[in-house]
Amino acid sequence: MSGGPVGRTLPQLDRWAPGLPALLHYDRANLGSDIRAGLAVAAVAVPVGIAYAGLAGFRPEIGLYASLFPLLAYAVFGSSRQLIVGPDAATCAVIAASVAPLAGADPARYAALAGMLTLLAGLICIAASLFRLGALADFLSRPILVGLLNGIGITIMLGQVGKLLGFTVTSHGFIPLLAEVSDRIGETHLPTLLVGLAALAVAGLSPRLAPALPAAIVVMVTSALAVALLQLNSAGVDTLGVVPGGLPLPSFPAVDWAAMPDLLVDAGGLALVSFTSLIFTARSFASKNSYEVNADQEFAALGASNIVAAFTHGFAVSGADSRTAVADAAGGRTHMAGLVAAAAVAVVLLFFTWPLRFVPVAALGAVLVFAGLSLLNLRTLRLIWQADRLEAAISVLATAGVIGLGVTRGVLLAVVLAVLRFIQLSARPSIEELGRVEGFPGFHSLTRHAGAHPTPGVVILRCNGPLVFFNAGYFRKECMSAIAHQEIPVEAVILDLLPVTKVDVSGMFELKEIATILEGRGIRLVGAGRQTEWARWRSRRGFTGEAMPIYPTLRQAAKELSALPKPDAANDSPTTEPRT
């Protein structure tokens, strides 16, 4: 087969659509486990999709569309075998925070703006994949990500207060929402409150009493039965009402050019949040099952899934950690499990939407409260506090940003915090002076070893990071400061180059200026380590005439400099040193 046309196209298929070759050559031995996993996923996806549709501001059937069609796209383009894509709590919160202020109270405009937002987020993900920006998955540090998700979780839970109390909350933002609820607490509808409290109790007890059943479906089934049998809707308990059945016809989202600048900004934040959640889930289950996922390909798969969602009247999706866990626990081994889940959701849409009219809105609020709780990670925040108080403060600031500024601006604040933290760590790398420690070979930090002593007349410095434009000036300042604080006259300075992972033109010019200053004081400047790399770098960039002598090791540099007189033309370059 490898010599035929299909065989020649398989490498390209594997590159751009890694799921398709696996489906074309599906191993039927996996079919039984994949069918069981797909049905288990659908049992969770239906109630969760309906609940998250409410969180995002949509009718229930829209959540089912978003739980169905993106699975088809991910099965073709995704690199994770277990990942299930679908509505996600954080993603839905971003959608609602982005679209609600622009749409006002117009449902048609809301749907159009959300569709365009989803399409733009998908296109941004595709562009990010083409530019190989999968590394963005590592850009948000764990403390910032924990803070971001804690803030989104708190925001989601607060947003359900109106559903549980039985009145509609129109305010947006943490303080306005609390103020409105406080002013209207007297409007609480008692039957709705009782249904909501009962649903919260069922959601909390279900994992203990019936661990094999998804808590969301237990809540929806029991609450729907209570409404139908006790006729609670006649007592004023709000329910989903009639949920239209059938599948939607694909269409292009309506374009609102006036809102496009705001949508573009929001789409960038939505793409970042959804991708971060997706890649974290994909990597977790890939590690558990002993394989790797391609971050750039996952960006493309997420983009394709969101574009499909936009054309099928859905909304933006992400990696669904709870549904992925269900698929993995049920034995799902391939993308076929996702396709089975999609087929099961389609069957519900075609034939079984009528029972959904009994599901009370308060029960959906209870499901979403527990979804918000699942995002809270106070244990990890406590560990971060124990390890680094500054990182913990940054995490709390990210949480406060989401709560105080809103989800979209909170995401942007998290990105700004990540950039500032990166600059802080990179622009101020630790620069250590090294010396000898009795009984230990090599050279060690003088500040971290009480018994360390410097080499007389020689200053050995180690820069733990790259030497580039944004830290070259700091490096120069620290070098000159270390020399100035020496008690014995300095004859030579050795730079340990092994930790210096990169040097740009600014760094090389800074080294040249340091060497010139030191030469005027009768002090030699040499390097140790990465001898071959530096020689090639200087040769490619025309710095051959400015060569700083490089020794293979610190020990050889210190030994020879201790025995050499002050610099002269005869001792300028150790050209006979072996390669390192």
C-alpha positions in Angstrom: 0.0 0.0 0.0 2.9 2.3 0.7 3.6 2.7 -3.0 0.0 3.7 -4.0 -1.6 7.1 -4.0 -3.3 6.5 -0.7 0.0 5.4 0.9 1.7 8.5 -0.4 -0.9 10.8 1.1 -0.9 9.2 4.5 2.2 11.1 5.8 0.4 14.4 4.9 -2.8 13.1 6.5 -0.9 12.2 9.6 0.6 15.6 9.8 -2.5 17.7 9.3 -5.3 15.4 10.3 -3.7 12.8 12.7 -7.0 11.3 13.7 -8.1 10.4 10.1 -5.5 7.7 9.4 -6.3 6.1 12.8 -10.0 6.1 11.9 -9.4 4.7 8.3 -7.4 1.9 9.8 -9.5 1.4 12.9 -8.7 -1.6 15.1 -12.1 -3.3 15.7 -10.7 -4.9 18.8 -11.2 -1.5 20.4 -14.8 -1.1 19.3 -16.5 -2.5 22.4 -14.6 -0.4 24.9 -15.0 2.7 22.7 -18.8 2.2 22.4 -19.0 1.9 26.2 -16.9 5.0 26.7 -18.8 7.0 24.1 -22.2 6.2 25.8 -20.8 7.1 29.2 -19.5 10.4 27.8 -22.9 11.2 26.3 -24.6 10.5 29.6 -22.5 13.3 31.1 -22.4 15.5 28.0 -26.2 16.0 27.7 -26.9 17.4 31.2 -23.6 19.3 31.3 -24.1 20.7 27.8 -27.5 22.0 28.8 -26.2 23.5 32.0 -23.3 25.2 30.4 -25.5 26.6 27.6 -27.3 28.5 30.4 -24.0 29.7 31.7 -23.0 31.0 28.3 -26.4 32.6 27.8 -28.0 30.2 25.4 -31.0 27.9 25.1 -30.5 24.2 26.0 -30.4 22.9 22.5 -27.4 25.1 21.7 -25.4 23.4 24.4 -26.3 20.0 22.8 -25.1 21.3 19.4 -21.8 22.4 21.0 -21.5 18.9 22.6 -22.0 17.2 19.2 -20.4 18.7 16.1 -17.0 19.8 17.6 -16.4 16.2 18.5 -16.5 15.3 14.8 -13.8 17.9 14.0 -11.6 16.9 16.9 -11.8 13.2 15.9 -10.1 14.2 12.6 -7.6 16.8 13.7 -6.8 16.0 17.3 -3.6 14.2 18.5 -5.0 13.1 21.9 -6.7 9.6 21.8 -8.8 10.2 24.9 -9.7 14.0 24.9 -13.3 14.9 24.6 -14.1 18.5 23.5 -17.2 20.3 24.5 -18.7 23.1 26.5 -16.3 24.1 29.3 -17.1 26.2 32.4 -14.3 28.7 32.0 -14.9 29.0 28.3 -18.6 29.6 28.8 -17.9 32.2 31.4 -15.6 34.1 29.0 -18.3 33.9 26.3 -21.0 35.4 28.6 -18.7 38.1 29.9 -17.6 39.1 26.3 -21.0 39.0 24.5 -23.5 40.1 27.1 -22.4 43.8 27.3 -22.4 44.0 23.5 -25.8 42.3 22.9 -27.9 44.0 25.5 -31.2 42.2 25.9 -31.4 41.1 22.2 -31.3 37.2 22.0 -30.8 37.3 18.2 -27.9 39.7 18.4 -26.4 37.7 21.3 -26.4 34.5 19.2 -24.9 36.3 16.2 -22.1 37.9 18.3 -21.4 34.6 20.1 -21.2 32.8 16.7 -18.7 35.4 15.3 -16.7 35.3 18.6 -16.4 31.5 18.3 -15.4 31.7 14.6 -12.7 34.4 15.4 -11.4 32.3 18.3 -11.2 29.3 15.9 -9.3 31.3 13.3 -6.9 32.6 15.9 -6.2 29.1 17.0 -5.5 28.0 13.4 -3.1 30.9 13.0 -1.4 30.1 16.3 -0.9 26.5 15.1 0.6 27.7 11.8 3.0 29.9 13.7 3.8 27.1 16.1 2.7 28.9 19.1 1.8 25.8 21.0 4.4 26.9 23.5 1.9 29.3 24.8 0.5 26.4 26.8 3.6 26.8 29.0 3.4 30.6 29.2 0.8 30.9 31.9 2.7 29.7 35.1 0.9 27.3 37.4 0.3 30.0 40.1 -1.3 32.4 37.5 -3.4 29.5 36.0 -4.6 28.5 39.4 -5.5 32.1 40.2 -7.3 32.5 36.9 -9.4 29.4 37.3 -10.1 30.2 41.0 -11.5 33.6 39.9 -13.6 32.0 37.1 -14.9 29.4 39.5 -16.0 32.0 42.0 -17.6 34.1 39.2 -19.5 31.1 38.0 -20.9 30.3 41.4 -21.9 33.9 42.1 -23.7 33.9 38.7 -26.0 31.1 39.8 -27.4 33.0 42.8 -30.4 34.4 40.8 -31.3 30.9 39.5 -31.3 29.4 43.0 -33.3 32.3 44.5 -35.9 32.4 41.7 -35.3 35.8 40.0 -33.3 37.1 37.1 -30.1 39.0 38.0 -29.3 41.7 35.3 -26.0 43.1 36.8 -22.6 42.2 35.5 -19.5 42.2 37.7 -18.8 41.1 41.3 -19.8 44.3 43.2 -22.9 45.2 41.1 -24.1 41.6 41.3 -23.8 41.4 45.1 -25.5 44.8 45.4 -28.4 43.7 43.2 -28.9 40.4 45.0 -28.7 42.2 48.4 -31.4 44.7 47.3 -33.7 42.0 45.9 -33.3 39.3 48.5 -36.9 39.9 49.5 -38.0 38.7 46.0 -36.8 35.2 46.7 -39.2 32.5 45.4 -39.4 29.9 48.2 -40.4 26.8 46.0 -37.5 27.6 43.7 -35.1 28.0 46.6 -36.2 24.7 48.0 -35.7 23.0 44.6 -32.2 24.6 44.3 -31.2 23.5 47.8 -32.4 20.0 47.2 -30.5 19.9 43.9 -27.4 21.1 45.7 -27.8 18.3 48.2 -28.3 15.7 45.5 -25.2 17.0 43.6 -23.1 16.8 46.8 -24.3 13.3 47.9 -24.5 11.6 44.6 -20.8 10.9 44.2 -20.9 9.1 47.5 -24.1 7.3 47.2 -24.0 6.5 43.5 -20.4 6.9 42.3 -21.1 5.0 39.1 -23.6 7.6 37.9 -22.7 11.1 36.7 -23.8 13.7 39.4 -25.2 16.1 36.7 -27.5 13.5 35.2 -28.7 12.4 38.7 -29.6 16.0 39.6 -31.4 16.6 36.3 -33.4 13.3 36.4 -34.5 13.6 40.0 -35.4 17.3 39.8 -37.3 16.7 36.5 -39.2 13.9 38.2 -40.0 16.1 41.2 -41.3 18.8 38.9 -43.4 16.4 36.8 -44.9 14.5 39.8 -45.5 17.4 42.1 -46.4 19.8 39.4 -43.9 22.4 40.7 -44.1 24.4 37.5 -47.6 25.4 38.5 -46.1 26.7 41.8 -43.9 29.1 39.8 -40.8 27.0 39.6 -39.1 28.0 36.3 -38.2 25.1 34.0 -36.4 24.8 30.6 -39.7 24.5 28.8 -39.9 23.0 25.3 -36.5 22.2 23.9 -36.6 22.1 20.0 -35.5 18.7 18.6 -33.7 18.0 15.4 -30.3 19.0 14.0 -29.4 22.5 12.8 -28.6 23.5 9.2 -25.1 24.9 8.9 -24.9 28.7 8.3 -22.3 31.4 8.5 -22.5 33.6 11.6 -23.9 37.0 11.1 -21.2 39.7 10.8 -21.5 42.8 13.0 -18.7 45.1 11.9 -19.3 47.7 14.6 -18.6 45.0 17.3 -15.6 43.5 15.5 -12.8 45.3 17.3 -14.2 44.2 20.7 -14.8 40.7 19.5 -11.3 40.4 18.2 -9.8 41.3 21.6 -12.2 39.0 23.4 -11.6 36.2 20.9 -7.9 36.3 21.7 -8.6 35.9 25.4 -11.1 33.1 24.6 -8.6 31.3 22.5 -6.0 31.5 25.2 -8.3 30.3 28.0 -9.8 27.4 25.9 -6.4 26.3 24.6 -4.7 26.3 28.1 -7.6 24.2 29.5 -7.5 21.8 26.5 -3.7 21.2 26.4 -3.6 20.7 30.2 -6.2 18.0 30.0 -4.8 16.4 26.8 -1.3 16.2 28.3 -2.6 14.8 31.6 -4.3 11.9 30.0 -1.6 11.4 27.4 0.9 11.0 30.2 -1.4 8.6 32.0 -1.7 6.5 28.9 2.0 6.7 27.9 2.0 8.8 24.7 2.6 12.4 23.7 0.4 15.1 22.2 1.5 17.7 19.7 0.7 21.2 21.2 0.7 22.9 17.8 -1.6 20.3 16.4 -3.9 20.6 19.4 -4.1 24.3 18.6 -5.3 23.5 15.1 -7.7 20.9 16.3 -9.3 23.3 18.8 -9.5 25.9 16.0 -11.2 23.4 13.7 -13.6 22.4 16.5 -14.6 26.0 17.2 -15.0 26.8 13.5 -17.4 23.8 13.2 -19.2 25.0 16.3 -19.6 28.5 14.8 -21.1 27.1 11.6 -23.5 24.7 13.4 -25.1 27.3 15.8 -22.9 26.2 18.7 -20.4 28.1 20.8 -16.7 27.9 21.7 -15.5 24.6 23.2 -12.4 23.4 25.0 -11.0 20.2 26.4 -13.7 18.8 28.8 -11.8 17.3 31.7 -14.8 15.6 33.4 -16.0 14.0 30.1 -12.4 13.0 29.2 -12.0 11.4 32.6 -15.3 9.5 32.0 -14.1 8.3 28.6 -10.7 7.1 30.0 -12.3 5.4 33.0 -14.8 3.6 30.8 -11.9 2.2 28.7 -12.0 4.6 25.7 -8.9 4.1 23.6 -9.4 6.1 20.4 -11.3 8.9 18.8 -14.1 6.5 18.1 -15.3 7.0 21.6 -15.9 10.7 20.8 -17.8 9.8 17.6 -20.0 7.4 19.5 -20.7 10.2 22.1 -21.6 12.6 19.2 -24.0 10.0 17.7 -25.7 9.5 21.1 -26.2 13.2 21.6 -27.6 13.4 18.0 -30.1 10.7 19.0 -31.2 12.7 22.0 -31.7 15.8 19.8 -33.7 13.8 17.3 -35.9 11.8 19.5 -35.6 12.6 23.3 -35.8 16.3 23.9 -39.4 16.2 25.3 -38.4 15.1 28.9 -36.1 18.1 29.1 -39.0 20.5 29.5 -39.4 19.4 33.1 -35.9 20.2 34.2 -35.9 23.2 36.6 -33.6 26.1 36.0 -32.6 26.0 39.7 -31.2 22.4 39.2 -29.0 23.7 36.4 -27.8 26.4 38.7 -26.9 23.7 41.2 -24.9 21.8 38.6 -23.1 25.0 37.7 -22.3 25.7 41.3 -20.5 22.4 41.5 -18.8 23.1 38.2 -17.5 26.3 39.7 -16.4 24.4 42.8 -14.4 22.0 40.6 -12.3 24.9 39.3 -11.3 26.0 42.8 -7.9 24.7 43.8 -7.2 26.1 47.3 -4.9 23.2 48.1 -2.5 24.1 45.3 -2.7 27.8 46.3 -1.7 26.8 49.8 1.3 24.8 48.5 2.3 27.8 46.3 2.1 30.0 49.4 4.4 27.6 51.3 6.9 27.5 48.4 7.0 31.2 47.3 5.0 34.0 48.8 5.5 36.2 45.7 4.1 33.6 43.4 1.1 33.1 45.8 0.5 36.9 45.7 0.5 36.8 41.9 -2.0 33.9 42.0 -4.3 35.9 44.3 -4.0 39.0 42.2 -5.1 37.0 39.1 -8.1 35.8 41.1 -9.0 39.3 42.2 -8.6 40.5 38.6 -11.2 38.0 37.3 -13.6 38.8 40.1 -13.1 42.6 40.1 -12.6 43.3 36.4 -14.6 40.5 34.8 -13.5 37.3 33.2 -12.3 38.8 29.9 -10.2 41.6 31.5 -9.1 39.2 34.2 -7.7 36.9 31.5 -5.8 39.9 30.0 -4.5 40.8 33.4 -3.3 37.2 33.8 -1.4 37.5 30.5 0.1 40.8 31.7 1.1 39.2 35.0 2.7 36.3 33.1 4.7 38.8 30.9 5.8 40.8 33.9 6.9 37.7 35.8 8.8 36.5 32.8 10.6 39.8 32.4 11.4 39.8 36.2 12.9 36.3 36.0 14.8 36.9 32.7 16.0 40.5 33.1 17.5 39.8 36.5 19.1 36.4 36.4 21.1 35.4 39.4 24.8 36.2 39.0 27.0 34.3 41.5 30.7 34.5 42.4 32.3 31.1 42.6 35.1 29.7 44.7 36.6 26.6 46.1 35.1 24.4 48.9 37.4 22.2 50.9 36.7 18.6 50.2 34.5 19.2 47.2 35.7 19.2 43.6 35.0 22.1 41.2 33.8 25.6 41.9 30.8 26.6 44.0 28.7 29.7 44.9 30.3 31.7 47.7 26.9 32.8 49.0 25.5 29.3 49.2 28.5 27.6 50.8 29.8 29.0 54.0 33.2 27.3 53.7 33.8 28.5 50.1 36.8 30.8 49.4 37.6 32.8 46.3 40.7 32.2 44.1 43.2 35.0 45.0 43.4 37.6 42.3 40.8 35.9 40.1 37.0 36.6 40.1 34.9 33.7 38.8 31.3 34.7 37.9 28.4 32.6 36.7 25.3 34.1 35.0 22.4 31.7 35.4 20.5 32.7 32.2 20.9 34.0 28.7 22.9 37.2 28.0 20.6 39.2 25.8 19.3 42.8 25.3 17.1 43.0 28.3 19.6 41.9 30.9 23.0 42.8 29.4 23.1 46.1 31.3 22.3 44.3 34.6 25.0 41.7 33.9 27.6 44.5 33.4 26.5 46.3 36.6 26.8 43.1 38.6 30.2 42.2 37.1 31.7 45.5 37.9 30.2 45.5 41.4 31.7 42.0 42.1 35.1 43.3 41.0 34.9 46.5 43.1 34.1 44.5 46.3 37.3 42.3 46.1 39.8 42.8 48.9 42.7 41.5 46.9 43.6 43.3 43.6 42.0 41.5 40.7 44.1 40.3 37.8 41.6 38.2 35.9 37.8 37.7 35.6 36.5 34.3 34.4 33.0 34.0 33.1 31.4 30.5 33.5 29.6 30.2 30.1 27.9 26.8 30.6 24.7 28.3 32.1 24.6 31.0 29.5 22.2 29.4 27.1 22.1 32.2 24.5 24.0 35.4 23.7 22.6 38.0 21.2 24.3 40.9 19.6 23.6 43.2 22.5 25.1 40.7 24.9 28.2 40.4 22.8 28.7 44.2 22.6 28.3 44.3 26.4 31.0 41.7 26.8 33.3 43.7 24.5 32.8 46.9 26.5 33.4 45.1 29.8 36.6 43.6 28.3 37.7 47.1 27.2 37.1 48.6 30.6 38.9 45.8 32.4 41.8 45.9 30.0 42.3 49.5 30.9 42.6 48.4 34.5 45.1 45.7 33.6 42.5 42.9 34.2 42.0 40.0 31.8 38.5 38.8 30.8 38.1 35.2 29.7 35.4 32.6 29.5 35.1 28.9 30.4 32.9 26.3 28.7 31.0 26.2 25.4 34.2 26.9 23.6 33.1 25.5 20.2 29.6 27.1 20.3 31.1 30.5 21.0 33.7 30.2 18.2 31.0 29.3 15.7 28.7 32.1 16.9 31.4 34.7 16.6 32.5 33.4 13.2 28.9 33.6 11.8 28.4 37.1 13.1 31.7 38.6 12.3 33.1 39.0 15.9 36.3 37.1 15.2 38.4 40.1 15.7 36.8 40.7 19.1 37.4 37.2 20.4 37.4 36.8 24.2 39.7 33.8 25.1 37.6 30.8 26.0 38.9 27.9 28.0 37.3 24.4 28.0 36.7 24.3 31.8 36.8 26.6 34.8 39.5 24.5 36.4 41.8 24.9 33.4 41.1 28.6 33.2 41.7 29.3 36.9 44.9 27.1 36.8 46.4 28.9 33.8 45.4 32.4 34.8 46.8 31.9 38.3 50.2 31.0 36.7 50.2 33.6 33.9 51.4 37.2 34.1 49.1 40.1 33.3 47.7 40.1 29.7 49.9 40.6 26.8 49.8 39.8 23.1 51.5 36.4 23.5 48.9 35.1 26.0 45.7 36.4 24.3 44.1 33.2 23.1 44.2 29.5 24.2 43.9 28.2 20.6 45.2 24.8 21.4 42.5 23.9 24.0 40.5 20.8 23.3 36.9 20.9 22.1 34.0 20.8 24.7 
